[in-house]
Amino acid sequence: MPHLLRYLEDGQLDLGNNRAERSIKPFVMDRKNFPFANIPLGAQASAVIYSLIETVKETGLDPFRYLTWVLQTVPMLAHTLEGRAVPLRPANVA
């Protein structure tokens, strides 16, 4: 129960989730334009990409430049799937 009152201890914490709601609004409004978003794999792929882009925005990076960097960097990584995404996280971009 004490963790539910954490927002009272820090005036900078937001009580609601309006910020999250506003960030997904464009996705919700535009998903009818996304091909294959109505099937499970398509919906999952859309959610992953959208989540990544929103994370990139939150870290202050330009999504286009970040995705360009990722697509240029991926071929140089090891071909094993284990740990491949770690260096590509937005927080790891130099």
Buried (B, 14 or more C-beta within 10 A) or exposed (E): EEEEEEEEEEEEEEEEEEEEEEBEEEBEEEBEEBEEBEEEEBBEBBBEEBEBBBBBBEEEBEBEEBBEBBEEEEEEEEEEEEEEEEEBEBEEBE
